[in-house]
C-alpha cells in the first residue's frame, strides 16, 4: 500500500509540473501581446498550438511507442520546449520593439515540443498505474487533479508578480520545463514495441488512424474535433477581455479588471472538483452523457462571458468559471480515459496522439482562427471602449450558439453502449490493429 501511495504521489507531482508549465502563459499571453501592439495576432499564437498538434503528438507518440521509452521522450520534449520558450522570453525582454516574426517563430518551436507532452504524460501515468495493478479510471483522475493545481499555482504566481503583462511569464514556463525534464527521468520505465512486420504502417505507427473503421470511434473522434474548436477561445481572449473593463468608467477600479488571471483561475479551481466526479459520471452516464454535459457547459461558459462584467455582473463571470470545470474536464480527461480503454497497449501512445490531433490539432486550430476573425471584426475594429465591449458580447454569443448546435447534433449522431465496446466493435478494433500497410 505504501508503494502504491508513493507511486501516486510521484505521478501527481509529474502532473503538477506538466500543467504548471502551460499555466505560466496560456491564459495571460493574449494580455501581453495586446500590450506590445500584437492584439490582432493573438489568434495565431494560440492557433499554432493546434497546427503543431496536427503532427507532433502523433510523431512523438509513435517514437515513444516504438523506439524511445515514453518517460525519456517526455524529458527530451520538455528540455527542447524550455530552451525555445526561454529564448522567446529573452528576445521579448531585450528587443527595443517586439516584432511578430521572431517572437512567433521561437514560440512556435517551443509549443511544437510541448504539445506532445500532454499525451506522453498520460501515457506515462497510465503505464505506471497499470503496471502497479491499479485501475486507471478510478486512480488517474485524483492524480490529474494535481495538474490543475499546478496550472492554478502558476497562473496565480504570474498574476501577483504582474508577469501576466510582461515576458517573464515565458521565462517562468521555461524554468518549469527544465524542472520537469529532469523529473520525468525518475518515472517508471515504459515499454516499447520494437517488433515490426516491416510495413510502413507499422514503422510509422499509423494504425491508430485505422480506428476510424469503427463507426462509434470515428464519430467520437469527429465530435472530439468539434469540441476542440472551443478549447482555446477563452484561453486566447479571456484575459484581455476581462482586463479591458479597466477602460470602462463603471468598472475601471474593480478588482477583476486588475487581476484577470486570478479571476480566471476560478475556472481551474472548478476543474479540481470536476475531475473527481469523472469516474462516477463515466460509469453512471457513459462517454456520451459526459461529453454532452461538456458541450452544454461550453454554451454556458460563453454565454455568461457575454452577459457579465467586472462590476455588478461579476457573479456571471464567476459562474462562467465554475462551469468551465465541466466544459474542459468532462471532455479532455474523460476522452483520454476513453481512448485508453478502447485501445491495446501496443498502440496506446499513438491513439492518445490521434486524440490530440483531433482536439488540440484540427479542432483548436479551426476554432482559434475563426475566433480571431470574429473578435478582430467585432472588437478590435472598433475605436471606443464601449463599442469594443458591444463587440465582445456579440462574439461570446456566437461562440455559445456554435456549442449549442454541436450539442444537439451529438445527441442524435453518437451512440454509446455504456460499456467499453460490444463484441462486434471489439472485433473491428482487433482487425484494425492487425491491418497490413496497404489497407491503411
C-alpha positions in Angstrom: 0.0 0.0 0.0 2.9 2.3 0.8 4.4 1.6 -2.6 1.2 2.4 -4.3 0.7 5.7 -2.5 4.3 6.6 -3.3 3.7 6.0 -6.9 0.5 8.0 -6.9 2.4 10.9 -5.2 5.1 10.8 -7.8 2.6 10.8 -10.7 0.7 13.7 -9.0 4.0 15.7 -8.9 4.5 14.9 -12.6 1.0 16.1 -13.5 1.6 19.3 -11.3 4.7 20.3 -13.2 3.2 19.4 -16.7 0.4 21.8 -16.4 2.3 24.4 -14.4 4.5 24.8 -17.5 1.4 25.6 -19.5 -0.4 27.8 -16.9 2.5 30.2 -16.8 1.5 31.7 -20.2 -1.6 30.1 -21.6 -4.1 32.4 -20.1 -2.1 35.6 -19.9 -0.2 35.6 -23.2 -3.0 37.4 -25.0 -2.8 40.2 -22.4 0.9 40.6 -23.0 0.6 40.5 -26.8 -2.0 43.3 -26.6 0.3 45.4 -24.5 3.0 45.3 -27.2 0.7 46.1 -30.2 0.1 42.5 -31.3 -3.6 42.2 -30.3 -4.8 41.3 -33.8 -2.3 38.5 -34.0 -3.3 36.8 -30.7 -5.2 34.1 -32.5 -2.1 32.9 -34.4 -0.2 32.3 -31.1 -3.0 30.0 -29.9 -3.8 28.5 -33.3 -0.2 27.4 -33.8 -0.7 25.1 -30.8 -3.3 23.4 -32.9 -1.2 23.4 -36.1 1.7 21.6 -34.4 -0.7 19.3 -32.7 -1.7 18.0 -36.2 1.5 16.1 -36.4 3.8 16.5 -33.5 1.8 14.5 -30.9 1.4 11.6 -33.4 5.1 11.6 -34.4 6.4 11.8 -30.8 3.8 9.2 -29.7 5.0 6.9 -32.4 8.6 7.3 -31.3 7.5 6.6 -27.7 5.6 3.5 -28.8 8.4 2.0 -30.8 11.9 3.4 -30.0 12.3 5.7 -27.1 10.7 5.0 -23.8 7.8 7.4 -23.1 9.3 8.9 -19.9 12.6 9.6 -21.7 10.7 11.2 -24.7 8.8 13.3 -22.2 12.0 14.5 -20.7 13.6 15.4 -24.1 10.5 17.2 -25.3 10.4 19.4 -22.2 14.1 20.2 -22.5 13.6 21.4 -26.0 10.4 23.2 -25.3 12.0 25.0 -22.3 15.0 26.1 -24.4 12.9 27.7 -27.1 10.4 29.3 -24.6 13.4 30.7 -22.7 14.8 32.1 -25.9 11.4 33.7 -26.7 11.4 35.4 -23.3 14.9 36.7 -23.6 14.1 38.1 -27.1 11.0 39.9 -25.8 12.9 41.3 -22.8 15.8 42.7 -24.8 14.2 43.8 -28.1 13.5 47.6 -28.3 10.4 46.8 -30.4 8.9 43.3 -30.2 8.2 42.0 -33.7 5.7 39.3 -34.6 8.1 37.2 -36.7 10.9 36.4 -34.2 8.7 36.1 -31.2 6.2 33.9 -33.1 9.0 31.6 -34.5 10.6 30.9 -31.1 7.2 30.4 -29.5 6.1 28.0 -32.3 9.3 25.9 -31.8 8.6 25.7 -28.1 4.9 24.6 -28.3 5.8 22.2 -31.1 7.7 20.2 -28.4 5.4 21.0 -25.6 2.1 19.9 -27.1 3.1 16.2 -27.4 4.0 16.1 -23.7 0.3 16.2 -22.7 -0.4 12.9 -24.3 3.0 11.5 -23.2 2.3 12.5 -19.6 -1.0 10.5 -19.8 0.8 7.5 -21.4 3.5 7.5 -18.6 0.8 7.7 -15.9 -1.4 5.0 -17.4 1.5 2.7 -17.8 2.7 3.2 -14.3 -0.8 2.7 -12.8 -1.4 -0.4 -15.0 2.0 -1.8 -14.0 1.0 -1.4 -10.3 -2.3 -3.2 -10.9 -4.4 -0.1 -10.4 -7.5 0.8 -12.4 -6.8 3.9 -14.5 -10.4 5.2 -14.5 -10.5 5.2 -10.7 -7.0 6.2 -9.9 -6.0 8.6 -12.7 -8.5 11.5 -12.0 -7.2 12.2 -8.5 -3.7 12.3 -10.0 -4.8 14.6 -12.8 -6.3 17.0 -10.2 -2.7 18.0 -9.3 -2.2 19.0 -12.8 -4.9 21.6 -12.4 -3.5 22.6 -9.1 -0.1 23.2 -10.8 -1.9 25.3 -13.5 -3.6 27.4 -10.9 -0.4 27.9 -8.9 1.4 29.0 -12.0 -1.4 31.4 -13.0 -1.6 33.0 -9.6 2.2 33.4 -9.5 2.1 35.1 -12.8 -0.8 37.3 -11.7 0.5 38.5 -8.4 4.0 39.1 -9.7 2.4 41.1 -12.6 4.2 38.8 -15.1 0.9 38.5 -16.9 1.7 41.8 -18.6 5.4 41.1 -19.5 7.7 38.4 -21.0 8.7 37.0 -17.6 5.7 34.6 -17.9 7.7 32.9 -20.8 10.8 32.7 -18.6 8.7 31.1 -15.8 7.4 28.5 -18.2 10.9 27.7 -19.4 12.2 27.2 -15.9 9.4 24.8 -15.1 10.0 22.9 -18.3 13.6 22.3 -17.2 12.5 21.0 -13.9 10.1 18.6 -15.5 12.7 17.4 -18.0 14.8 16.2 -15.1 12.0 14.8 -13.0 10.5 12.8 -15.9 13.6 10.6 -15.9 12.7 9.3 -12.5 9.4 7.8 -13.7 8.8 4.0 -14.2 10.0 2.7 -17.5 7.5 2.5 -20.3 7.7 -0.4 -22.7 8.4 0.0 -26.4 7.3 -2.3 -29.1 10.4 -2.9 -31.3 9.0 -5.8 -33.2 7.9 -4.9 -36.8 6.4 -6.7 -39.7 8.4 -4.4 -41.9 5.3 -2.5 -43.2 5.3 1.3 -43.5 2.2 1.5 -41.3 3.9 -0.4 -38.5 7.1 1.7 -38.8 5.2 5.0 -38.6 2.6 3.8 -36.1 -0.3 4.8 -38.4 -2.5 2.0 -37.1 -4.2 4.4 -34.7 -5.9 6.0 -37.7 -7.5 2.7 -38.5 -9.7 3.2 -35.5 -11.9 5.3 -37.9 -13.1 2.0 -39.3 -15.1 1.5 -36.2 -18.2 3.8 -36.6 -18.6 4.7 -33.0 -14.9 5.5 -32.6 -15.0 7.6 -35.8 -17.9 9.6 -34.6 -16.2 10.0 -31.2 -13.1 11.5 -32.8 -15.1 13.8 -35.1 -17.1 15.2 -32.3 -13.8 15.5 -30.3 -12.6 17.7 -33.1 -15.8 19.8 -32.9 -15.4 20.2 -29.2 -11.8 21.1 -29.7 -12.9 24.2 -31.5 -14.0 25.7 -28.2 -10.9 24.7 -26.2 -8.6 27.8 -26.8 -11.2 30.6 -27.3 -11.4 31.8 -23.7 -7.7 31.0 -23.2 -6.9 33.3 -26.1 -9.2 36.1 -25.3 -10.5 35.7 -21.8 -7.7 37.7 -20.1 -7.6 40.6 -22.5 -11.4 40.7 -22.4 -11.6 41.0 -18.6 -8.7 43.4 -18.4 -10.4 45.7 -20.9 -13.1 46.5 -18.4 -10.5 48.8 -16.9 -11.3 51.1 -19.8 -15.0 51.3 -18.9 -15.7 54.0 -16.3 -18.1 51.9 -14.2 -15.6 49.0 -13.9 -12.2 50.9 -14.1 -11.3 50.4 -10.4 -12.7 46.9 -9.9 -10.5 44.1 -8.6 -11.4 41.8 -11.5 -10.2 44.2 -14.2 -6.8 44.4 -12.4 -6.5 40.7 -11.7 -7.8 38.9 -14.7 -5.6 35.8 -14.2 -6.7 35.4 -10.6 -10.3 35.7 -11.6 -9.9 33.2 -14.4 -8.1 30.8 -12.0 -11.5 30.0 -10.6 -12.0 28.0 -13.8 -9.1 25.8 -12.9 -10.2 25.5 -9.3 -13.6 24.3 -10.6 -11.6 21.7 -12.6 -10.2 20.2 -9.4 -13.7 19.3 -8.2 -15.0 18.2 -11.6 -12.1 15.8 -12.2 -13.1 13.9 -9.1 -16.6 13.5 -10.5 -15.4 11.8 -13.7 -15.2 8.2 -12.5 -18.8 8.3 -11.2 -20.1 10.2 -14.2 -18.4 7.9 -16.7 -19.8 4.7 -15.0 -23.2 6.3 -14.5 -23.8 8.1 -17.8 -21.2 6.7 -20.2 -19.0 8.7 -22.5 -22.0 10.1 -24.4 -23.6 11.6 -21.3 -20.3 13.0 -20.1 -19.4 14.6 -23.5 -22.9 16.1 -23.7 -22.5 17.7 -20.3 -19.3 19.2 -21.6 -20.9 20.6 -24.7 -23.8 22.2 -22.7 -21.2 23.6 -20.2 -19.4 25.3 -23.1 -22.7 27.0 -24.0 -22.9 28.4 -20.5 -19.2 29.3 -20.4 -19.5 31.6 -23.4 -23.0 32.9 -22.6 -22.0 34.0 -19.1 -19.0 35.8 -20.5 -21.3 37.7 -22.9 -23.6 38.8 -20.1 -21.0 39.6 -17.4 -18.6 42.3 -16.4 -16.2 43.0 -13.5 -18.7 45.3 -11.8 -22.3 44.3 -11.0 -22.1 41.4 -13.4 -19.0 39.9 -11.7 -21.2 37.0 -10.5 -21.8 36.0 -14.1 -18.1 35.8 -14.8 -17.7 33.7 -11.7 -20.5 31.3 -12.9 -18.7 31.1 -16.2 -15.5 30.0 -14.4 -17.5 27.4 -12.4 -19.0 25.7 -15.4 -15.6 25.7 -17.1 -14.6 22.7 -15.0 -17.3 20.6 -16.6 -16.7 22.0 -20.0 -13.0 21.2 -20.1 -12.5 18.1 -17.9 -15.6 16.2 -18.9 -14.2 16.3 -22.4 -10.4 16.3 -22.1 -9.8 13.9 -19.2 -12.7 11.6 -20.0 -11.8 11.5 -23.6 -8.2 10.4 -22.8 -9.5 7.7 -20.5 -12.0 6.5 -23.1 -9.2 6.2 -25.7 -7.0 4.4 -23.2 -9.8 1.8 -22.5 -10.5 1.3 -26.2 -7.0 0.6 -27.5 -4.3 -2.0 -26.9 -1.1 -1.1 -25.1 0.9 -1.5 -28.3 -0.8 1.5 -29.9 -1.9 3.4 -26.8 0.5 6.3 -27.2 -0.3 6.6 -30.9 -4.1 6.6 -30.1 -3.5 9.3 -27.5 -1.7 11.2 -30.2 -4.6 10.9 -32.5 -6.9 12.2 -29.9 -4.6 15.2 -29.5 -4.6 15.7 -33.3 -8.4 15.9 -33.5 -8.9 18.1 -30.4 -5.8 20.3 -29.9 -4.9 19.9 -33.5 -7.6 20.3 -36.1 -10.3 21.5 -33.7 -8.3 24.1 -31.8 -6.7 25.4 -35.0 -10.0 26.0 -36.7 -11.7 27.3 -33.6 -8.9 29.8 -32.7 -8.6 31.2 -36.2 -12.3 31.5 -36.5 -12.4 33.2 -33.2 -9.6 35.6 -34.2 -11.6 36.6 -37.3 -14.8 37.2 -35.2 -13.0 39.2 -32.5 -11.0 41.2 -34.9 -14.2 42.1 -36.8 -16.5 42.8 -33.8 -13.9 44.1 -31.2 -10.6 45.3 -32.4 -12.0 47.1 -35.4 -13.9 49.4 -33.0 -12.4 52.7 -31.8 -14.1 53.2 -28.5 -14.2 51.0 -25.3 -18.0 50.9 -25.3 -18.1 49.8 -29.0 -15.5 47.1 -28.3 -17.5 45.7 -25.4 -20.6 45.5 -27.5 -18.4 43.5 -29.9 -17.2 41.2 -27.1 -20.8 40.5 -26.2 -21.7 39.6 -29.8 -18.6 37.4 -30.1 -19.3 35.4 -27.0 -22.9 34.8 -28.1 -21.7 33.5 -31.5 -19.4 31.0 -29.7 -22.2 29.9 -27.4 -24.5 29.3 -30.4 -21.9 27.1 -32.1 -21.6 25.0 -29.0 -25.4 24.6 -28.7 -25.6 23.4 -32.3 -22.9 20.8 -31.8 -24.6 19.5 -28.6 -27.9 19.0 -30.5 -26.2 17.1 -33.3 -24.3 14.9 -30.8 -27.5 13.8 -29.2 -28.7 12.2 -32.4 -25.5 11.0 -34.1 -23.4 9.4 -31.3 -24.4 6.0 -29.9 -23.0 4.7 -26.7 -23.4 1.2 -25.3 -22.2 2.3 -21.7 -19.6 -0.5 -22.0 -16.0 -0.3 -23.3 -17.1 -2.0 -26.6 -19.5 -4.6 -27.7 -18.3 -7.8 -29.4 -18.7 -6.5 -33.0 -16.8 -3.3 -32.2 -14.1 -5.3 -30.4 -13.7 -7.5 -33.5 -13.4 -4.4 -35.8 -10.8 -2.8 -33.5 -8.8 -6.1 -33.4 -8.9 -6.2 -37.2 -7.8 -2.6 -37.4 -4.8 -3.3 -35.2 -3.7 -6.1 -37.5 -4.3 -4.3 -40.8 -1.4 -4.6 -43.3 0.2 -1.4 -44.6 -1.7 -1.3 -47.9 -5.1 -1.4 -46.1 -4.3 1.9 -44.2 
